[in-house]
Amino acid sequence: MFLYLLVGVLGFALVATIDQGGEGPRLSRRARLVDLIAAEDARVQVLRARLDTLQGQIAGYERSSSQGEQRLQQLRAEIDRLGSLYGTTEISGPAVVVELRDSSLRESPTGDPNDLVIHEQDIQAVVNALWSAGAEAMAVNGERITAASAVRCVGNTLLLHGSVYSPPYRIEAIGETGSLVRGLNDDLLAKQFRVFAEEFKLGFRVDVVSEVTLPAFRGLIAANHAMPGAA
């Protein structure tokens, strides 16, 4: 049960950079996404604090030598599970793969060219739905997502962990595939994006695959330290 709760903690903490452009119908969802991201960021802090606490407990058991050996092994197993969720280890398993593409239209029905490209809020809507549905690990265009990941659209490209990616955007989520597909179908923001995808001829394809391997996060994860007695 603890593991499933931690999956919720890893709700996509991607930081949205808000364009100063037009506020067409597709861009009006930003306020709700900002609130969601802020809430998930707070829960990420809980996960980081838990990791720090476990590391401290392991150090204490190691100092006490053979005493508490069974508890030490349990803590190490829990650290391994958290590492998988936090993106620090490679992971393989069945997955749902979502591909997002820019529109095939030359002109938008509304006259706003922003309607014809995939924005960061579109990626966030899909990824948040997958996290909420129980995804154990995720990557965007082969780049492992961590709790501290930030994604930004720069023109018609995606900036993630300092690297630039062009569409199409491939989101791979490892987990129980039936639950992940249902999560995409039931999530409000993901359903809204489906409507926009149909209206503006954006690419939105969902596939179930028997196994994918997601690499470990290749960058640095900033350390936060838990304070004794902190709530």
MARDO-194905 format. One record per residue (C-alpha): z, y, x; chain; residue number from 1. Coordinates in Angstrom, 2 decimals. Each point is the difference from the previous one (the first is absolute). Last residue first. Example, Ala and Ser with C-alpha at 12.3 -4.5 7.8 and 13.67 -1.06 7.14 Angstrom:
BEGIN
<node <7.14,-1.06,13.67>,A,2>
<node <0.66,-3.44,-1.37>,A,1>
This chain:
BEGIN
<node <10.33,17.97,5.73>,A,231>
<node <0.79,0.53,3.66>,A,230>
<node <3.22,-1.64,1.23>,A,229>
<node <-1.34,-0.50,3.47>,A,228>
<node <-3.22,2.03,0.52>,A,227>
<node <-3.33,-1.80,-0.09>,A,226>
<node <-2.49,0.97,2.67>,A,225>
<node <-3.61,0.92,-0.64>,A,224>
<node <-2.62,-1.28,2.42>,A,223>
<node <-3.59,1.23,-0.09>,A,222>
<node <-2.50,-2.83,-0.14>,A,221>
<node <-2.55,0.08,2.80>,A,220>
<node <-3.59,-1.16,-0.39>,A,219>
<node <-1.73,-3.36,-0.14>,A,218>
<node <1.27,-1.22,-3.37>,A,217>
<node <-0.25,-3.76,0.07>,A,216>
<node <-3.33,-1.50,-0.98>,A,215>
<node <-0.81,-1.28,-3.49>,A,214>
<node <-1.38,-3.52,-0.31>,A,213>
<node <-1.82,-0.91,-3.20>,A,212>
<node <0.17,-3.12,-2.13>,A,211>
<node <-1.24,-1.48,-3.27>,A,210>
<node <-1.80,3.13,-1.15>,A,209>
<node <0.20,1.82,-3.36>,A,208>
<node <-2.51,2.80,-0.50>,A,207>
<node <0.23,3.44,-1.67>,A,206>
<node <-2.89,2.49,0.07>,A,205>
<node <0.21,3.73,-0.78>,A,204>
<node <-3.11,1.97,1.01>,A,203>
<node <-0.23,3.42,-1.62>,A,202>
<node <-2.55,0.48,-2.75>,A,201>
<node <1.54,3.29,-1.25>,A,200>
<node <1.01,-1.20,-3.46>,A,199>
<node <0.67,-3.60,1.02>,A,198>
<node <2.09,0.95,3.03>,A,197>
<node <1.82,2.64,-2.05>,A,196>
<node <1.06,-2.63,-2.52>,A,195>
<node <1.01,-2.41,2.77>,A,194>
<node <2.02,2.84,1.57>,A,193>
<node <1.93,0.37,-3.22>,A,192>
<node <0.77,-3.72,0.03>,A,191>
<node <1.32,0.31,3.57>,A,190>
<node <2.16,2.93,-1.09>,A,189>
<node <1.48,-1.92,-2.93>,A,188>
<node <0.60,-3.33,1.77>,A,187>
<node <-0.81,-2.96,-2.26>,A,186>
<node <-3.31,-1.26,1.40>,A,185>
<node <0.93,0.59,3.63>,A,184>
<node <3.35,-1.72,-0.53>,A,183>
<node <-1.68,-2.91,-1.76>,A,182>
<node <-2.23,-0.48,3.07>,A,181>
<node <3.03,0.09,2.30>,A,180>
<node <1.97,-2.42,-2.15>,A,179>
<node <-2.84,-2.53,0.03>,A,178>
<node <-0.45,0.45,3.74>,A,177>
<node <3.55,-0.82,1.03>,A,176>
<node <0.09,2.05,3.20>,A,175>
<node <-2.15,1.50,2.73>,A,174>
<node <-1.73,3.30,-0.77>,A,173>
<node <-3.31,1.02,1.60>,A,172>
<node <-1.40,3.46,-0.73>,A,171>
<node <-3.60,0.56,1.12>,A,170>
<node <-1.26,3.60,-0.06>,A,169>
<node <-3.78,0.45,-0.19>,A,168>
<node <0.07,2.63,1.33>,A,167>
<node <0.51,1.54,3.44>,A,166>
<node <3.06,-0.46,2.17>,A,165>
<node <1.63,2.38,2.48>,A,164>
<node <2.87,-1.09,2.23>,A,163>
<node <3.22,1.95,0.63>,A,162>
<node <2.20,-2.36,-1.99>,A,161>
<node <-2.34,0.34,-3.01>,A,160>
<node <-2.55,2.79,-0.52>,A,159>
<node <-2.53,-0.85,-2.72>,A,158>
<node <-3.47,1.51,-0.12>,A,157>
<node <-2.11,2.02,-2.47>,A,156>
<node <1.66,3.31,0.80>,A,155>
<node <3.24,-0.81,1.76>,A,154>
<node <1.94,-2.30,-2.33>,A,153>
<node <3.56,-0.64,1.05>,A,152>
<node <2.10,-3.12,0.33>,A,151>
<node <3.55,-0.13,1.33>,A,150>
<node <1.78,-3.21,0.98>,A,149>
<node <3.80,0.02,0.30>,A,148>
<node <0.62,-3.14,-2.06>,A,147>
<node <-2.70,-1.75,1.98>,A,146>
<node <-3.68,-0.61,-0.75>,A,145>
<node <-1.99,-2.27,2.29>,A,144>
<node <-3.46,1.33,0.88>,A,143>
<node <-2.79,-2.48,-0.83>,A,142>
<node <-1.80,2.43,-2.30>,A,141>
<node <3.28,0.58,-1.85>,A,140>
<node <2.66,-2.66,0.59>,A,139>
<node <2.76,-1.51,-2.11>,A,138>
<node <3.02,-2.27,0.11>,A,137>
<node <2.28,-1.78,-2.47>,A,136>
<node <-1.66,1.27,-3.18>,A,135>
<node <2.36,-0.38,-2.96>,A,134>
<node <-1.69,1.72,-2.96>,A,133>
<node <1.59,3.34,0.89>,A,132>
<node <-1.57,-0.18,3.45>,A,131>
<node <-3.41,-0.73,-1.57>,A,130>
<node <0.27,2.88,-2.48>,A,129>
<node <1.06,2.36,2.80>,A,128>
<node <-3.05,-1.08,2.00>,A,127>
<node <-2.46,0.64,-2.82>,A,126>
<node <1.40,3.40,-0.96>,A,125>
<node <0.37,1.00,3.64>,A,124>
<node <-3.67,-0.74,0.73>,A,123>
<node <-1.04,2.16,-2.96>,A,122>
<node <2.48,2.70,1.02>,A,121>
<node <-1.59,0.08,3.45>,A,120>
<node <-3.39,0.87,-1.51>,A,119>
<node <-3.10,-2.16,-0.54>,A,118>
<node <-3.09,2.13,-0.49>,A,117>
<node <-2.21,0.94,-2.97>,A,116>
<node <2.46,2.09,-2.02>,A,115>
<node <0.44,2.40,2.91>,A,114>
<node <-3.65,1.06,-0.56>,A,113>
<node <1.10,1.96,-3.11>,A,112>
<node <-2.91,0.58,-2.43>,A,111>
<node <1.85,-1.80,-2.78>,A,110>
<node <-2.59,-2.77,-0.34>,A,109>
<node <0.10,-0.28,3.80>,A,108>
<node <-3.26,0.12,1.92>,A,107>
<node <-1.73,-2.51,2.30>,A,106>
<node <1.70,-3.00,-1.60>,A,105>
<node <0.71,-3.18,1.99>,A,104>
<node <3.64,1.02,0.23>,A,103>
<node <2.17,-0.57,3.06>,A,102>
<node <1.34,-3.50,0.53>,A,101>
<node <3.37,-1.76,-0.44>,A,100>
<node <0.40,-3.68,0.89>,A,99>
<node <3.09,-1.89,-1.14>,A,98>
<node <0.98,-3.29,1.65>,A,97>
<node <2.69,-2.17,-1.57>,A,96>
<node <1.61,-2.36,2.44>,A,95>
<node <1.04,-3.51,0.91>,A,94>
<node <1.93,-0.14,3.28>,A,93>
<node <0.28,1.16,3.59>,A,92>
<node <2.43,2.36,1.76>,A,91>
<node <0.13,1.77,3.35>,A,90>
<node <3.36,1.61,0.79>,A,89>
<node <1.31,3.59,0.02>,A,88>
<node <-1.29,0.88,-3.48>,A,87>
<node <3.28,0.80,-1.75>,A,86>
<node <-0.34,-2.96,-2.35>,A,85>
<node <-0.58,-2.44,2.85>,A,84>
<node <2.76,1.59,2.06>,A,83>
<node <2.34,-0.28,-2.99>,A,82>
<node <-0.61,-3.73,-0.13>,A,81>
<node <0.60,-0.36,3.73>,A,80>
<node <3.19,2.07,-0.22>,A,79>
<node <1.22,-2.28,-2.79>,A,78>
<node <-0.60,-3.05,2.17>,A,77>
<node <1.88,1.68,2.87>,A,76>
<node <2.92,0.75,-2.31>,A,75>
<node <0.16,-3.60,-1.17>,A,74>
<node <-0.04,-1.24,3.59>,A,73>
<node <2.88,2.31,0.88>,A,72>
<node <1.96,-1.20,-3.04>,A,71>
<node <-0.32,-3.56,1.25>,A,70>
<node <1.08,0.98,3.51>,A,69>
<node <3.09,1.85,-1.29>,A,68>
<node <2.02,-0.65,3.13>,A,67>
<node <-2.10,-1.51,2.76>,A,66>
<node <-0.25,3.21,2.03>,A,65>
<node <2.01,2.92,-1.50>,A,64>
<node <-2.34,2.47,1.65>,A,63>
<node <-2.97,-1.56,-1.77>,A,62>
<node <1.81,0.37,-3.31>,A,61>
<node <0.48,3.73,0.59>,A,60>
<node <-3.61,0.58,1.02>,A,59>
<node <-1.13,-1.84,-3.11>,A,58>
<node <2.19,2.21,-2.19>,A,57>
<node <-1.50,3.14,1.52>,A,56>
<node <-3.54,-1.23,-0.58>,A,55>
<node <0.91,-0.81,-3.58>,A,54>
<node <1.37,3.50,-0.59>,A,53>
<node <-3.10,1.64,1.50>,A,52>
<node <-2.27,-2.08,-2.23>,A,51>
<node <2.07,0.90,-3.08>,A,50>
<node <-0.21,3.71,0.88>,A,49>
<node <-3.77,-0.25,0.26>,A,48>
<node <-0.19,-1.73,-3.38>,A,47>
<node <2.18,2.62,-1.67>,A,46>
<node <-2.12,2.79,1.52>,A,45>
<node <-3.06,-1.62,-1.55>,A,44>
<node <1.68,0.43,-3.40>,A,43>
<node <-0.02,3.77,0.43>,A,42>
<node <-3.67,-0.09,1.01>,A,41>
<node <-0.76,-2.00,-3.16>,A,40>
<node <1.45,2.76,-2.18>,A,39>
<node <-1.95,2.70,1.83>,A,38>
<node <-3.20,-2.03,-0.28>,A,37>
<node <0.44,-0.37,-3.75>,A,36>
<node <0.62,3.72,-0.48>,A,35>
<node <-3.09,0.85,2.08>,A,34>
<node <-2.02,-2.52,-2.00>,A,33>
<node <1.01,1.61,-3.29>,A,32>
<node <-1.02,3.43,1.26>,A,31>
<node <-3.33,-1.29,1.41>,A,30>
<node <-1.37,-1.36,-3.31>,A,29>
<node <-1.92,3.22,-0.79>,A,28>
<node <-2.51,-0.68,2.81>,A,27>
<node <-2.20,-2.34,-2.07>,A,26>
<node <-0.42,2.49,-2.85>,A,25>
<node <-1.13,2.80,2.32>,A,24>
<node <2.44,2.26,1.81>,A,23>
<node <-2.33,1.57,2.52>,A,22>
<node <0.86,0.34,3.65>,A,21>
<node <3.28,0.68,1.80>,A,20>
<node <0.34,-3.62,0.88>,A,19>
<node <3.47,-1.56,-0.11>,A,18>
<node <0.99,-2.15,2.95>,A,17>
<node <1.64,-3.10,-1.41>,A,16>
<node <2.62,-1.83,2.07>,A,15>
<node <-0.30,-3.77,-0.22>,A,14>
<node <3.30,-1.65,-0.77>,A,13>
<node <-1.64,-2.95,-1.86>,A,12>
<node <2.83,-1.87,-1.61>,A,11>
<node <1.76,-1.78,2.81>,A,10>
<node <3.33,0.11,-1.77>,A,9>
<node <-1.54,-2.03,-2.81>,A,8>
<node <-0.77,-2.76,2.47>,A,7>
<node <3.63,0.21,1.07>,A,6>
<node <1.13,-1.01,-3.45>,A,5>
<node <-2.16,-3.09,0.23>,A,4>
<node <1.59,-0.98,3.32>,A,3>
<node <3.53,0.45,-1.39>,A,2>
<node <-0.81,-2.35,-2.86>,A,1>
